[in-house]
C-alpha cells in the first residue's frame, strides 16, 4: 500500500495566525508554493492559499519586495485562512486523493502529536498518479472541458479577468499559427499592477511550449506534467489548435474514478479538520 509518507512534501513553510500576509506572499514567491499552513504550537489551525493572498494585495518591485495592499483587505493570516483537512503519514495515498477531490487542493500531514510534518499538493498527487495511471488510457474518458484561450496580444488584465470569470488557472495563447504558449494564474498574478497593460506575450517568460497531439494518452500527459513540472497540458490537432486541456485536477479525478470502479475504496476518515 502506497502511503502519504512516500509522496508528501516534507517540512513545509508554516506561519502563525498573526503572520502578515506580506510575509506569506514573500514565502510563496521565493519558494514557488501555493499553500502555507497556519499553526499554533506546531498544530494546524488553517491554510492560506495564493488565491487569498492575491485578493489581499501584491508584491511589487524588482525583485518583488514591497507589499501593495488592496483597499480594505485583511492584513494577517488569521483574517484570511480557510479550514484545512489533515491526514497522517500512514494514510493510503488513494484516500488522500479522494479527500483532495472533496474540495481540498492541498492536505496537511500531521504526526501523532498533531504537529505539521508535511503537505500533499496537487503536484505530489500527480507524481503518485504517474505510478498508477494505466498505460494507454484514453483521454476521451475524462470529463469533457472546453478550451479557454486568449490571443497573445491580450493584456495581462484581460487574461486575469478571463481566468477569474471561469475559475481556471491556465489559459492557452492561440495565434494565427495555432498554440503559441500557456500562461498560468501564478505567473500573471506575479506581475505588478502598474504593468497589467502589457500583453500576455510580453509578460510571459519565453520557453518551450509543452503540448501533446490530440490522440495522446493520459499517461503521456501525466509524464509531461511530472517531467516539466507543469499544471496543464494542451492537446492540439494537426493545425496546432488546442482541442482540450488536461489539468492536474483531471488526473486526480481519473485515478479516483478508476479505483472506485475497481471497488478499492473504503470510507475515508481524515485525521481532522481545522479552521
N, C-alpha and C positions, 0 to 999 in steps of 0.2 A: 504493500500500500504506500503510495507516494503522499508524503505529508507536507504541510506548510513549511516546516523547518528547512526543507530542501530547496525551496523556491523563494522564500521571503527576502526582502531587502533588510539586512541587519543594521542595528544601531542607527535608526533614523534620527534626523534632526527633530527635536521636540522643543516646545516652548511652554511657558506658564501662562495662565489666564491673563495676567497683567502685561504680557508682551505687546509692544507696539506693532501695529500692522506694517509700519515701515520696516521694522526689523524682520518680520516674517517675509515680506516681499524680497528683502535682500537675500535671505536664506534660499528662497525659491529661485531667484535669478542666478545666484552664484553656483548652486548645486543642480540646477535644471530639474527641479522637482515640482509637483503639483499639489502635494498634500503635506501638511505639517500637523502631527498630533499635539493636542494641548493636554498637559499633565499637571497633576497635583501630587506631590510626594512620589513621583515616578509612575503613578497610575493614570490611565487615560480618562479625561473628562469631556473630550470633544475633538473635533477636527476642523482645521482651517484649510480651505481649498483655494486654488488660484482664481476661481470664479469670484469668490467673496472678496479676495484681495483686490482684484481688478475693479470691482464696483466701488471700492473704498478710495482708490487713488492709483497713482502710478509713479514709478521711479524715473527720474529724468537726469540728463547729464551724460557725459561720455568720459569714463564708463558711468553707467547709471548709479547714482548715489543719493540724489536729493529727492525726498518724498513729496509729491504734489497730491494733497488730499482732495477728494471730491467734496463739494459743499454738503455739510450735514452728515457726512459719512462717519461710521464708527471708527474709533482710534485704536482699540485693543482687541486681542484675540477673544477675550471674554464676551465682547459685544457681537462678535462675528461668528464664532464657532458653531458648528452643527453637531448633531448626535453622531456618534461613531459606533460601529459594530466591532467587536473584538473576538478573536479566536486564539486558541493555544497552538503552540508549535507542532503538537502531535495531531492536530486536526487534519483529516484527509483533504488533500488539495481539491478533490472533486466537490466536497462540501463547501469549501471556501469559495469556489467559483459560483455555486448556486446562491450563496449569500451575496456575492457581488451583483449577480443578476437582479436580486430583490431590491436594489436601489443604492448600493454602496460601491462606488468605483474604486475604493481602497479600503482595506481592513487593517485594524491594529492587531498586532500579535503580542500577547501578554504571557508572562511566566506564572508560576504557581502563586506568587505574591501579587499578581495583577500589575506588575511593572511592565512598561513597554520594552520589548526586545526587538521588534521589527515591524514592518508593514508589508502588506501584499498589495501591489498596484496592478493596473491592467497590463503593464509591460511584463511583470512577473507572471501573470496569468497566461499571457501569450507564449512566454518561454516554456511554461509547462505544457500548453496545448501543442507545441511543436513535437512533443514526445508521444502524444496520444491521438492526434488527428489521423484518421485513416488515409493511407496513400490513395490518391486518385479520387477523393470525394469531390463531387461536382459542386461548384459554387452556386449553381442554379437552385440547390436545395436550401439555400439561405433565404430568409425573408426578403422580398423584393424591395429595393430602395431606389429612389430617383437620384440622379447625379446633380449636385448643386455646383454651379460654376460661375466664374466672373471672367471678363476679358482681362488681359494683362494690364491694360491702361485704366482699369477701375481704381479708384482711390482707396487708400487704406481704410478711411472712414466708411466708405460704401461697403467694402468687404466685411468689416466688423459688424455693420448693421445687418447684412445678409446672414451672417453666422448667428447673430443673436436672435433674429426673427425665426430662424429654422431650428435653433438648438443644436447646431453642429460645431465640430471643432476643426474641420478641414474643408477647404474649397479647392476645386480644380481650376487651374488657369487654362483657358481654352482660347486659342487664337486662330488665325486663318489656316495654319498648318496643323491644327489639332491641339492635343495636350502639350503644354509647354511648362507645366510646373504644378506643384501643390503647395498651398500655404496653410499654416496651422494657426489656430487661435492664439497659442502661446507666442508665436513669432509676432503676430500683429499687435498683441497687447503689450509687447516689449518696446513698441515704437512710441516715442514721445508724442503727446497730443499736438504739439506745435508742428509735427511733421506728418500729421494724418492726411494732409493734402497730397502727399506723394502717391504715385501709382504703386500698386502691389508689386509690379515688376521691378520698380526702382528700390523698393523697400526690402525685398527678399534677398537672401544670400544665394548667389549663383552656385549651382551644383548639379549633380546628376538628377534626372527626373525618373524616379523609380515607378515602374508600371509593369503590367503583365498583359498578355494577349487575352482576348475575351473568353477563350476556351481554357484558361488556366484552371488548375485545381486548387482547392482550399489549402492543401499542404504547400503548394507553391507560394501562396500569399503569406502564410504563416512564416515560412522560411525567410522570405524577403523582409518581413517585419522584424524578425529576430536578428537577422544579419546586419541590417542597416538602421535598426532602432527607429523605425517609422511607425506612426499610428494609423495610417490609412494607405491603401494600395489601390490605385485606379486600374480598372480593366479597360483596355482600348481595342477598338475594331481596326480593320485594315487601313482606315483613313486617319488613324490616331485620334479618333473621337472617343471620349470616355463613355462607356455604356453602363457602368456601375462602379461603386467604390466599396471595398472591403475594409471594415474597421476592426479595431480590437474587440469592440462590443459584439460584432458579428461572430468573431472567432469563439468568444466565451459562450455565446448563445448556442453555437453549433456543437461544442463539446458537451454542454449540459443536455441538449436535445438527444444526442447520441446515447448518453448514459441513461437518460430516462427511458428511451426506447428499449434498452437492454435490461431495464429493471434493476439497475445497480445502485440507485439512490435510496437511502433510508432518511428518516426525519433529521433535519439539520438543527442542531442546538448550539447557538452561538454562546461563547463564554460570557457574554454580557453586552449591554448597550449603554452608552453613557452620553449624557448631554441633555 
